[in-house]
Amino acid sequence: MIVGAYALNTFGVIESQSIIYAVLNIVGSIGIALDAWFVKNYQPVVLNGIWMIIAIVNIIRVVI
């Protein structure tokens, strides 16, 4: 989903400031973080946790 969001943004289908873009990033990063957590690979968990925070801040900025 993260790569899909990036591709849609790159090809001009969605904007990086849209809620759809942020939601795709949040859902994608949750999936990666959960997969990494279950195999006890914590570096991707931290990275994708940060990615989720950035996407949540983006949603807050768009809504406000």
PQR file of N, CA, C, O and H, with PARSE charges and radii, in Angstrom:
ATOM      1  N   MET A   1       0.818  -1.187   0.000 -0.4000 1.5000
ATOM      2  CA  MET A   1       0.000   0.000   0.000 -0.0000 2.0000
ATOM      3  C   MET A   1       0.865   1.255   0.000  0.5500 1.7000
ATOM      4  O   MET A   1       0.514   2.256  -0.625 -0.5500 1.4000
ATOM      5  N   ILE A   2       1.984   1.201   0.695 -0.4000 1.5000
ATOM      6  CA  ILE A   2       2.869   2.364   0.728 -0.0000 2.0000
ATOM      7  C   ILE A   2       3.399   2.652  -0.673  0.5500 1.7000
ATOM      8  O   ILE A   2       3.391   3.798  -1.121 -0.5500 1.4000
ATOM      9  H   ILE A   2       2.269   0.388   1.202  0.4000 1.0000
ATOM     10  N   VAL A   3       3.854   1.620  -1.356 -0.4000 1.5000
ATOM     11  CA  VAL A   3       4.381   1.806  -2.711 -0.0000 2.0000
ATOM     12  C   VAL A   3       3.246   2.207  -3.654  0.5500 1.7000
ATOM     13  O   VAL A   3       3.448   3.014  -4.561 -0.5500 1.4000
ATOM     14  H   VAL A   3       3.860   0.689  -0.992  0.4000 1.0000
ATOM     15  N   GLY A   4       2.072   1.652  -3.446 -0.4000 1.5000
ATOM     16  CA  GLY A   4       0.910   2.037  -4.257 -0.0000 2.0000
ATOM     17  C   GLY A   4       0.549   3.505  -4.079  0.5500 1.7000
ATOM     18  O   GLY A   4       0.241   4.199  -5.047 -0.5500 1.4000
ATOM     19  H   GLY A   4       1.908   0.995  -2.710  0.4000 1.0000
ATOM     20  N   ALA A   5       0.589   3.969  -2.844 -0.4000 1.5000
ATOM     21  CA  ALA A   5       0.309   5.385  -2.574 -0.0000 2.0000
ATOM     22  C   ALA A   5       1.346   6.264  -3.249  0.5500 1.7000
ATOM     23  O   ALA A   5       1.012   7.301  -3.823 -0.5500 1.4000
ATOM     24  H   ALA A   5       0.839   3.405  -2.057  0.4000 1.0000
ATOM     25  N   TYR A   6       2.595   5.854  -3.181 -0.4000 1.5000
ATOM     26  CA  TYR A   6       3.667   6.610  -3.821 -0.0000 2.0000
ATOM     27  C   TYR A   6       3.479   6.643  -5.337  0.5500 1.7000
ATOM     28  O   TYR A   6       3.642   7.688  -5.966 -0.5500 1.4000
ATOM     29  H   TYR A   6       2.866   5.012  -2.715  0.4000 1.0000
ATOM     30  N   ALA A   7       3.139   5.507  -5.911 -0.4000 1.5000
ATOM     31  CA  ALA A   7       2.932   5.438  -7.357 -0.0000 2.0000
ATOM     32  C   ALA A   7       1.751   6.310  -7.784  0.5500 1.7000
ATOM     33  O   ALA A   7       1.850   7.041  -8.769 -0.5500 1.4000
ATOM     34  H   ALA A   7       3.007   4.658  -5.399  0.4000 1.0000
ATOM     35  N   LEU A   8       0.648   6.241  -7.060 -0.4000 1.5000
ATOM     36  CA  LEU A   8      -0.515   7.065  -7.391 -0.0000 2.0000
ATOM     37  C   LEU A   8      -0.176   8.548  -7.299  0.5500 1.7000
ATOM     38  O   LEU A   8      -0.634   9.348  -8.114 -0.5500 1.4000
ATOM     39  H   LEU A   8       0.568   5.647  -6.259  0.4000 1.0000
ATOM     40  N   ASN A   9       0.619   8.905  -6.313 -0.4000 1.5000
ATOM     41  CA  ASN A   9       1.049  10.293  -6.172 -0.0000 2.0000
ATOM     42  C   ASN A   9       1.985  10.696  -7.304  0.5500 1.7000
ATOM     43  O   ASN A   9       1.854  11.787  -7.859 -0.5500 1.4000
ATOM     44  H   ASN A   9       0.991   8.255  -5.650  0.4000 1.0000
ATOM     45  N   THR A  10       2.905   9.844  -7.642 -0.4000 1.5000
ATOM     46  CA  THR A  10       3.866  10.139  -8.702 -0.0000 2.0000
ATOM     47  C   THR A  10       3.185  10.335 -10.049  0.5500 1.7000
ATOM     48  O   THR A  10       3.586  11.196 -10.832 -0.5500 1.4000
ATOM     49  H   THR A  10       3.011   8.958  -7.192  0.4000 1.0000
ATOM     50  N   PHE A  11       2.156   9.538 -10.321 -0.4000 1.5000
ATOM     51  CA  PHE A  11       1.459   9.632 -11.599 -0.0000 2.0000
ATOM     52  C   PHE A  11       0.319  10.644 -11.583  0.5500 1.7000
ATOM     53  O   PHE A  11      -0.430  10.753 -12.554 -0.5500 1.4000
ATOM     54  H   PHE A  11       1.830   8.838  -9.686  0.4000 1.0000
ATOM     55  N   GLY A  12       0.186  11.384 -10.483 -0.4000 1.5000
ATOM     56  CA  GLY A  12      -0.787  12.463 -10.420 -0.0000 2.0000
ATOM     57  C   GLY A  12      -2.223  12.036 -10.169  0.5500 1.7000
ATOM     58  O   GLY A  12      -3.149  12.819 -10.382 -0.5500 1.4000
ATOM     59  H   GLY A  12       0.794  11.296  -9.695  0.4000 1.0000
ATOM     60  N   VAL A  13      -2.418  10.802  -9.718 -0.4000 1.5000
ATOM     61  CA  VAL A  13      -3.773  10.320  -9.450 -0.0000 2.0000
ATOM     62  C   VAL A  13      -4.286  10.876  -8.121  0.5500 1.7000
ATOM     63  O   VAL A  13      -5.447  11.274  -8.018 -0.5500 1.4000
ATOM     64  H   VAL A  13      -1.666  10.166  -9.545  0.4000 1.0000
ATOM     65  N   ILE A  14      -3.428  10.901  -7.115 -0.4000 1.5000
ATOM     66  CA  ILE A  14      -3.779  11.485  -5.825 -0.0000 2.0000
ATOM     67  C   ILE A  14      -2.665  12.448  -5.409  0.5500 1.7000
ATOM     68  O   ILE A  14      -1.526  12.337  -5.865 -0.5500 1.4000
ATOM     69  H   ILE A  14      -2.485  10.578  -7.199  0.4000 1.0000
ATOM     70  N   GLU A  15      -3.014  13.381  -4.545 -0.4000 1.5000
ATOM     71  CA  GLU A  15      -2.019  14.328  -4.045 -0.0000 2.0000
ATOM     72  C   GLU A  15      -1.470  13.845  -2.710  0.5500 1.7000
ATOM     73  O   GLU A  15      -2.141  13.119  -1.976 -0.5500 1.4000
ATOM     74  H   GLU A  15      -3.939  13.470  -4.176  0.4000 1.0000
ATOM     75  N   SER A  16      -0.255  14.251  -2.407 -0.4000 1.5000
ATOM     76  CA  SER A  16       0.370  13.825  -1.152 -0.0000 2.0000
ATOM     77  C   SER A  16      -0.309  14.438   0.069  0.5500 1.7000
ATOM     78  O   SER A  16      -0.106  13.962   1.186 -0.5500 1.4000
ATOM     79  H   SER A  16       0.290  14.841  -3.003  0.4000 1.0000
ATOM     80  N   GLN A  17      -1.104  15.477  -0.123 -0.4000 1.5000
ATOM     81  CA  GLN A  17      -1.815  16.102   0.987 -0.0000 2.0000
ATOM     82  C   GLN A  17      -3.234  15.562   1.147  0.5500 1.7000
ATOM     83  O   GLN A  17      -4.010  16.095   1.940 -0.5500 1.4000
ATOM     84  H   GLN A  17      -1.269  15.864  -1.030  0.4000 1.0000
ATOM     85  N   SER A  18      -3.580  14.514   0.406 -0.4000 1.5000
ATOM     86  CA  SER A  18      -4.934  13.968   0.494 -0.0000 2.0000
ATOM     87  C   SER A  18      -5.031  12.945   1.626  0.5500 1.7000
ATOM     88  O   SER A  18      -4.039  12.337   2.027 -0.5500 1.4000
ATOM     89  H   SER A  18      -2.949  14.081  -0.238  0.4000 1.0000
ATOM     90  N   ILE A  19      -6.228  12.777   2.119 -0.4000 1.5000
ATOM     91  CA  ILE A  19      -6.474  11.808   3.187 -0.0000 2.0000
ATOM     92  C   ILE A  19      -6.272  10.384   2.664  0.5500 1.7000
ATOM     93  O   ILE A  19      -5.786   9.520   3.393 -0.5500 1.4000
ATOM     94  H   ILE A  19      -7.034  13.271   1.793  0.4000 1.0000
ATOM     95  N   ILE A  20      -6.641  10.137   1.413 -0.4000 1.5000
ATOM     96  CA  ILE A  20      -6.468   8.799   0.825 -0.0000 2.0000
ATOM     97  C   ILE A  20      -4.997   8.390   0.847  0.5500 1.7000
ATOM     98  O   ILE A  20      -4.667   7.253   1.185 -0.5500 1.4000
ATOM     99  H   ILE A  20      -7.036  10.839   0.821  0.4000 1.0000
ATOM    100  N   TYR A  21      -4.123   9.317   0.486 -0.4000 1.5000
ATOM    101  CA  TYR A  21      -2.685   9.045   0.489 -0.0000 2.0000
ATOM    102  C   TYR A  21      -2.214   8.687   1.896  0.5500 1.7000
ATOM    103  O   TYR A  21      -1.466   7.727   2.082 -0.5500 1.4000
ATOM    104  H   TYR A  21      -4.391  10.240   0.212  0.4000 1.0000
ATOM    105  N   ALA A  22      -2.655   9.460   2.879 -0.4000 1.5000
ATOM    106  CA  ALA A  22      -2.250   9.208   4.260 -0.0000 2.0000
ATOM    107  C   ALA A  22      -2.802   7.881   4.772  0.5500 1.7000
ATOM    108  O   ALA A  22      -2.094   7.143   5.456 -0.5500 1.4000
ATOM    109  H   ALA A  22      -3.263  10.240   2.728  0.4000 1.0000
ATOM    110  N   VAL A  23      -4.041   7.574   4.456 -0.4000 1.5000
ATOM    111  CA  VAL A  23      -4.643   6.316   4.912 -0.0000 2.0000
ATOM    112  C   VAL A  23      -3.923   5.117   4.285  0.5500 1.7000
ATOM    113  O   VAL A  23      -3.686   4.116   4.961 -0.5500 1.4000
ATOM    114  H   VAL A  23      -4.616   8.174   3.900  0.4000 1.0000
ATOM    115  N   LEU A  24      -3.580   5.212   3.012 -0.4000 1.5000
ATOM    116  CA  LEU A  24      -2.827   4.124   2.376 -0.0000 2.0000
ATOM    117  C   LEU A  24      -1.486   3.929   3.074  0.5500 1.7000
ATOM    118  O   LEU A  24      -1.056   2.794   3.282 -0.5500 1.4000
ATOM    119  H   LEU A  24      -3.773   6.025   2.462  0.4000 1.0000
ATOM    120  N   ASN A  25      -0.824   5.020   3.437 -0.4000 1.5000
ATOM    121  CA  ASN A  25       0.447   4.921   4.145 -0.0000 2.0000
ATOM    122  C   ASN A  25       0.276   4.330   5.541  0.5500 1.7000
ATOM    123  O   ASN A  25       1.098   3.523   5.975 -0.5500 1.4000
ATOM    124  H   ASN A  25      -1.173   5.941   3.268  0.4000 1.0000
ATOM    125  N   ILE A  26      -0.777   4.722   6.243 -0.4000 1.5000
ATOM    126  CA  ILE A  26      -1.022   4.187   7.588 -0.0000 2.0000
ATOM    127  C   ILE A  26      -1.298   2.686   7.532  0.5500 1.7000
ATOM    128  O   ILE A  26      -0.696   1.913   8.278 -0.5500 1.4000
ATOM    129  H   ILE A  26      -1.445   5.378   5.891  0.4000 1.0000
ATOM    130  N   VAL A  27      -2.198   2.277   6.657 -0.4000 1.5000
ATOM    131  CA  VAL A  27      -2.557   0.857   6.571 -0.0000 2.0000
ATOM    132  C   VAL A  27      -1.353   0.023   6.135  0.5500 1.7000
ATOM    133  O   VAL A  27      -1.113  -1.055   6.679 -0.5500 1.4000
ATOM    134  H   VAL A  27      -2.687   2.904   6.051  0.4000 1.0000
ATOM    135  N   GLY A  28      -0.601   0.517   5.161 -0.4000 1.5000
ATOM    136  CA  GLY A  28       0.589  -0.202   4.708 -0.0000 2.0000
ATOM    137  C   GLY A  28       1.629  -0.339   5.798  0.5500 1.7000
ATOM    138  O   GLY A  28       2.226  -1.402   5.964 -0.5500 1.4000
ATOM    139  H   GLY A  28      -0.795   1.392   4.720  0.4000 1.0000
ATOM    140  N   SER A  29       1.849   0.735   6.543 -0.4000 1.5000
ATOM    141  CA  SER A  29       2.863   0.679   7.594 -0.0000 2.0000
ATOM    142  C   SER A  29       2.413  -0.200   8.764  0.5500 1.7000
ATOM    143  O   SER A  29       3.241  -0.840   9.412 -0.5500 1.4000
ATOM    144  H   SER A  29       1.364   1.599   6.408  0.4000 1.0000
ATOM    145  N   ILE A  30       1.123  -0.232   9.033 -0.4000 1.5000
ATOM    146  CA  ILE A  30       0.619  -1.137  10.075 -0.0000 2.0000
ATOM    147  C   ILE A  30       0.884  -2.594   9.664  0.5500 1.7000
ATOM    148  O   ILE A  30       1.323  -3.405  10.480 -0.5500 1.4000
ATOM    149  H   ILE A  30       0.451   0.288   8.506  0.4000 1.0000
ATOM    150  N   GLY A  31       0.616  -2.911   8.407 -0.4000 1.5000
ATOM    151  CA  GLY A  31       0.847  -4.273   7.931 -0.0000 2.0000
ATOM    152  C   GLY A  31       2.304  -4.683   8.039  0.5500 1.7000
ATOM    153  O   GLY A  31       2.611  -5.782   8.499 -0.5500 1.4000
ATOM    154  H   GLY A  31       0.260  -2.252   7.744  0.4000 1.0000
ATOM    155  N   ILE A  32       3.203  -3.803   7.615 -0.4000 1.5000
ATOM    156  CA  ILE A  32       4.632  -4.104   7.703 -0.0000 2.0000
ATOM    157  C   ILE A  32       5.068  -4.229   9.156  0.5500 1.7000
ATOM    158  O   ILE A  32       5.820  -5.139   9.506 -0.5500 1.4000
ATOM    159  H   ILE A  32       2.953  -2.910   7.241  0.4000 1.0000
ATOM    160  N   ALA A  33       4.596  -3.315  10.005 -0.4000 1.5000
ATOM    161  CA  ALA A  33       4.981  -3.343  11.418 -0.0000 2.0000
ATOM    162  C   ALA A  33       4.494  -4.619  12.103  0.5500 1.7000
ATOM    163  O   ALA A  33       5.231  -5.227  12.878 -0.5500 1.4000
ATOM    164  H   ALA A  33       3.984  -2.576   9.720  0.4000 1.0000
ATOM    165  N   LEU A  34       3.267  -5.022  11.822 -0.4000 1.5000
ATOM    166  CA  LEU A  34       2.747  -6.252  12.432 -0.0000 2.0000
ATOM    167  C   LEU A  34       3.532  -7.480  11.973  0.5500 1.7000
ATOM    168  O   LEU A  34       3.880  -8.342  12.780 -0.5500 1.4000
ATOM    169  H   LEU A  34       2.668  -4.527  11.192  0.4000 1.0000
ATOM    170  N   ASP A  35       3.805  -7.550  10.678 -0.4000 1.5000
ATOM    171  CA  ASP A  35       4.583  -8.676  10.164 -0.0000 2.0000
ATOM    172  C   ASP A  35       5.960  -8.723  10.819  0.5500 1.7000
ATOM    173  O   ASP A  35       6.426  -9.788  11.225 -0.5500 1.4000
ATOM    174  H   ASP A  35       3.523  -6.849  10.022  0.4000 1.0000
ATOM    175  N   ALA A  36       6.605  -7.569  10.919 -0.4000 1.5000
ATOM    176  CA  ALA A  36       7.938  -7.509  11.532 -0.0000 2.0000
ATOM    177  C   ALA A  36       7.880  -7.860  13.018  0.5500 1.7000
ATOM    178  O   ALA A  36       8.771  -8.534  13.534 -0.5500 1.4000
ATOM    179  H   ALA A  36       6.226  -6.704  10.589  0.4000 1.0000
ATOM    180  N   TRP A  37       6.835  -7.405  13.702 -0.4000 1.5000
ATOM    181  CA  TRP A  37       6.688  -7.669  15.144 -0.0000 2.0000
ATOM    182  C   TRP A  37       6.610  -9.179  15.410  0.5500 1.7000
ATOM    183  O   TRP A  37       7.247  -9.693  16.329 -0.5500 1.4000
ATOM    184  H   TRP A  37       6.111  -6.857  13.282  0.4000 1.0000
ATOM    185  N   PHE A  38       5.818  -9.875  14.590 -0.4000 1.5000
ATOM    186  CA  PHE A  38       5.613 -11.306  14.828 -0.0000 2.0000
ATOM    187  C   PHE A  38       6.857 -12.141  14.564  0.5500 1.7000
ATOM    188  O   PHE A  38       6.984 -13.242  15.100 -0.5500 1.4000
ATOM    189  H   PHE A  38       5.300  -9.457  13.844  0.4000 1.0000
ATOM    190  N   VAL A  39       7.773 -11.638  13.749 -0.4000 1.5000
ATOM    191  CA  VAL A  39       9.019 -12.371  13.525 -0.0000 2.0000
ATOM    192  C   VAL A  39      10.170 -11.787  14.355  0.5500 1.7000
ATOM    193  O   VAL A  39      11.336 -12.125  14.153 -0.5500 1.4000
ATOM    194  H   VAL A  39       7.670 -10.743  13.313  0.4000 1.0000
ATOM    195  N   LYS A  40       9.811 -10.909  15.285 -0.4000 1.5000
ATOM    196  CA  LYS A  40      10.767 -10.290  16.221 -0.0000 2.0000
ATOM    197  C   LYS A  40      11.879  -9.520  15.502  0.5500 1.7000
ATOM    198  O   LYS A  40      13.050  -9.585  15.875 -0.5500 1.4000
ATOM    199  H   LYS A  40       8.863 -10.634  15.449  0.4000 1.0000
ATOM    200  N   ASN A  41      11.476  -8.795  14.468 -0.4000 1.5000
ATOM    201  CA  ASN A  41      12.393  -7.927  13.727 -0.0000 2.0000
ATOM    202  C   ASN A  41      11.950  -6.493  14.017  0.5500 1.7000
ATOM    203  O   ASN A  41      11.085  -5.954  13.327 -0.5500 1.4000
ATOM    204  H   ASN A  41      10.525  -8.742  14.165  0.4000 1.0000
ATOM    205  N   TYR A  42      12.538  -5.891  15.023 -0.4000 1.5000
ATOM    206  CA  TYR A  42      11.996  -4.663  15.586 -0.0000 2.0000
ATOM    207  C   TYR A  42      12.389  -3.387  14.845  0.5500 1.7000
ATOM    208  O   TYR A  42      11.724  -2.364  15.010 -0.5500 1.4000
ATOM    209  H   TYR A  42      13.241  -6.330  15.583  0.4000 1.0000
ATOM    210  N   GLN A  43      13.430  -3.415  14.048 -0.4000 1.5000
ATOM    211  CA  GLN A  43      13.811  -2.212  13.312 -0.0000 2.0000
ATOM    212  C   GLN A  43      12.697  -1.745  12.362  0.5500 1.7000
ATOM    213  O   GLN A  43      12.389  -0.553  12.359 -0.5500 1.4000
ATOM    214  H   GLN A  43      13.970  -4.246  13.914  0.4000 1.0000
ATOM    215  N   PRO A  44      12.078  -2.621  11.557 -0.5600 1.5000
ATOM    216  CA  PRO A  44      10.966  -2.171  10.719  0.2800 2.0000
ATOM    217  C   PRO A  44       9.753  -1.708  11.535  0.5500 1.7000
ATOM    218  O   PRO A  44       8.982  -0.864  11.077 -0.5500 1.4000
ATOM    219  N   VAL A  45       9.586  -2.256  12.731 -0.4000 1.5000
ATOM    220  CA  VAL A  45       8.481  -1.815  13.592 -0.0000 2.0000
ATOM    221  C   VAL A  45       8.674  -0.342  13.950  0.5500 1.7000
ATOM    222  O   VAL A  45       7.732   0.447  13.875 -0.5500 1.4000
ATOM    223  H   VAL A  45      10.212  -2.942  13.102  0.4000 1.0000
ATOM    224  N   VAL A  46       9.885   0.022  14.335 -0.4000 1.5000
ATOM    225  CA  VAL A  46      10.172   1.412  14.699 -0.0000 2.0000
ATOM    226  C   VAL A  46      10.032   2.314  13.473  0.5500 1.7000
ATOM    227  O   VAL A  46       9.389   3.361  13.542 -0.5500 1.4000
ATOM    228  H   VAL A  46      10.650  -0.619  14.395  0.4000 1.0000
ATOM    229  N   LEU A  47      10.623   1.917  12.371 -0.4000 1.5000
ATOM    230  CA  LEU A  47      10.567   2.717  11.155 -0.0000 2.0000
ATOM    231  C   LEU A  47       9.122   2.951  10.725  0.5500 1.7000
ATOM    232  O   LEU A  47       8.753   4.079  10.395 -0.5500 1.4000
ATOM    233  H   LEU A  47      11.146   1.066  12.315  0.4000 1.0000
ATOM    234  N   ASN A  48       8.313   1.919  10.723 -0.4000 1.5000
ATOM    235  CA  ASN A  48       6.934   2.061  10.284 -0.0000 2.0000
ATOM    236  C   ASN A  48       6.060   2.742  11.330  0.5500 1.7000
ATOM    237  O   ASN A  48       5.032   3.330  10.995 -0.5500 1.4000
ATOM    238  H   ASN A  48       8.613   1.004  10.991  0.4000 1.0000
ATOM    239  N   GLY A  49       6.464   2.665  12.592 -0.4000 1.5000
ATOM    240  CA  GLY A  49       5.785   3.465  13.617 -0.0000 2.0000
ATOM    241  C   GLY A  49       5.978   4.948  13.344  0.5500 1.7000
ATOM    242  O   GLY A  49       5.040   5.737  13.462 -0.5500 1.4000
ATOM    243  H   GLY A  49       7.299   2.187  12.864  0.4000 1.0000
ATOM    244  N   ILE A  50       7.191   5.320  12.981 -0.4000 1.5000
ATOM    245  CA  ILE A  50       7.471   6.719  12.617 -0.0000 2.0000
ATOM    246  C   ILE A  50       6.693   7.093  11.360  0.5500 1.7000
ATOM    247  O   ILE A  50       6.143   8.191  11.270 -0.5500 1.4000
ATOM    248  H   ILE A  50       7.952   4.679  12.885  0.4000 1.0000
ATOM    249  N   TRP A  51       6.646   6.187  10.397 -0.4000 1.5000
ATOM    250  CA  TRP A  51       5.905   6.418   9.160 -0.0000 2.0000
ATOM    251  C   TRP A  51       4.425   6.668   9.468  0.5500 1.7000
ATOM    252  O   TRP A  51       3.806   7.549   8.871 -0.5500 1.4000
ATOM    253  H   TRP A  51       7.093   5.296  10.470  0.4000 1.0000
ATOM    254  N   MET A  52       3.861   5.892  10.402 -0.4000 1.5000
ATOM    255  CA  MET A  52       2.460   6.082  10.799 -0.0000 2.0000
ATOM    256  C   MET A  52       2.249   7.444  11.439  0.5500 1.7000
ATOM    257  O   MET A  52       1.260   8.117  11.149 -0.5500 1.4000
ATOM    258  H   MET A  52       4.364   5.177  10.887  0.4000 1.0000
ATOM    259  N   ILE A  53       3.160   7.854  12.300 -0.4000 1.5000
ATOM    260  CA  ILE A  53       3.048   9.162  12.955 -0.0000 2.0000
ATOM    261  C   ILE A  53       3.043  10.279  11.913  0.5500 1.7000
ATOM    262  O   ILE A  53       2.246  11.212  12.001 -0.5500 1.4000
ATOM    263  H   ILE A  53       3.963   7.307  12.535  0.4000 1.0000
ATOM    264  N   ILE A  54       3.928  10.181  10.937 -0.4000 1.5000
ATOM    265  CA  ILE A  54       3.974  11.196   9.877 -0.0000 2.0000
ATOM    266  C   ILE A  54       2.647  11.229   9.119  0.5500 1.7000
ATOM    267  O   ILE A  54       2.133  12.310   8.831 -0.5500 1.4000
ATOM    268  H   ILE A  54       4.575   9.422  10.866  0.4000 1.0000
ATOM    269  N   ALA A  55       2.092  10.074   8.796 -0.4000 1.5000
ATOM    270  CA  ALA A  55       0.824  10.012   8.071 -0.0000 2.0000
ATOM    271  C   ALA A  55      -0.331  10.561   8.906  0.5500 1.7000
ATOM    272  O   ALA A  55      -1.222  11.225   8.377 -0.5500 1.4000
ATOM    273  H   ALA A  55       2.510   9.197   9.031  0.4000 1.0000
ATOM    274  N   ILE A  56      -0.313  10.287  10.201 -0.4000 1.5000
ATOM    275  CA  ILE A  56      -1.365  10.814  11.090 -0.0000 2.0000
ATOM    276  C   ILE A  56      -1.271  12.331  11.171  0.5500 1.7000
ATOM    277  O   ILE A  56      -2.294  13.016  11.149 -0.5500 1.4000
ATOM    278  H   ILE A  56       0.411   9.748  10.631  0.4000 1.0000
ATOM    279  N   VAL A  57      -0.055  12.864  11.264 -0.4000 1.5000
ATOM    280  CA  VAL A  57       0.124  14.316  11.280 -0.0000 2.0000
ATOM    281  C   VAL A  57      -0.392  14.913   9.968  0.5500 1.7000
ATOM    282  O   VAL A  57      -1.000  15.983   9.970 -0.5500 1.4000
ATOM    283  H   VAL A  57       0.776  12.308  11.282  0.4000 1.0000
ATOM    284  N   ASN A  58      -0.150  14.224   8.852 -0.4000 1.5000
ATOM    285  CA  ASN A  58      -0.654  14.686   7.562 -0.0000 2.0000
ATOM    286  C   ASN A  58      -2.182  14.759   7.568  0.5500 1.7000
ATOM    287  O   ASN A  58      -2.756  15.733   7.082 -0.5500 1.4000
ATOM    288  H   ASN A  58       0.344  13.355   8.851  0.4000 1.0000
ATOM    289  N   ILE A  59      -2.833  13.748   8.107 -0.4000 1.5000
ATOM    290  CA  ILE A  59      -4.293  13.755   8.181 -0.0000 2.0000
ATOM    291  C   ILE A  59      -4.778  14.917   9.043  0.5500 1.7000
ATOM    292  O   ILE A  59      -5.727  15.611   8.677 -0.5500 1.4000
ATOM    293  H   ILE A  59      -2.366  12.956   8.501  0.4000 1.0000
ATOM    294  N   ILE A  60      -4.135  15.126  10.177 -0.4000 1.5000
ATOM    295  CA  ILE A  60      -4.530  16.235  11.057 -0.0000 2.0000
ATOM    296  C   ILE A  60      -4.372  17.568  10.326  0.5500 1.7000
ATOM    297  O   ILE A  60      -5.241  18.434  10.427 -0.5500 1.4000
ATOM    298  H   ILE A  60      -3.364  14.562  10.475  0.4000 1.0000
ATOM    299  N   ARG A  61      -3.278  17.739   9.595 -0.4000 1.5000
ATOM    300  CA  ARG A  61      -3.060  18.980   8.840 -0.0000 2.0000
ATOM    301  C   ARG A  61      -4.125  19.176   7.768  0.5500 1.7000
ATOM    302  O   ARG A  61      -4.571  20.302   7.543 -0.5500 1.4000
ATOM    303  H   ARG A  61      -2.572  17.035   9.513  0.4000 1.0000
ATOM    304  N   VAL A  62      -4.540  18.100   7.104 -0.4000 1.5000
ATOM    305  CA  VAL A  62      -5.542  18.212   6.048 -0.0000 2.0000
ATOM    306  C   VAL A  62      -6.914  18.553   6.631  0.5500 1.7000
ATOM    307  O   VAL A  62      -7.652  19.359   6.066 -0.5500 1.4000
ATOM    308  H   VAL A  62      -4.178  17.186   7.286  0.4000 1.0000
ATOM    309  N   VAL A  63      -7.245  17.939   7.752 -0.4000 1.5000
ATOM    310  CA  VAL A  63      -8.562  18.151   8.353 -0.0000 2.0000
ATOM    311  C   VAL A  63      -8.669  19.551   8.956  0.5500 1.7000
ATOM    312  O   VAL A  63      -9.715  20.192   8.859 -0.5500 1.4000
ATOM    313  H   VAL A  63      -6.645  17.284   8.211  0.4000 1.0000
ATOM    314  N   ILE A  64      -7.598  20.022   9.573 -0.4000 1.5000
ATOM    315  CA  ILE A  64      -7.619  21.353  10.194 -0.0000 2.0000
ATOM    316  C   ILE A  64      -7.347  22.333   9.136  0.5500 1.7000
ATOM    317  O   ILE A  64      -7.310  23.534   9.401 -0.5500 1.4000
ATOM    318  H   ILE A  64      -6.748  19.501   9.653  0.4000 1.0000
TER
END
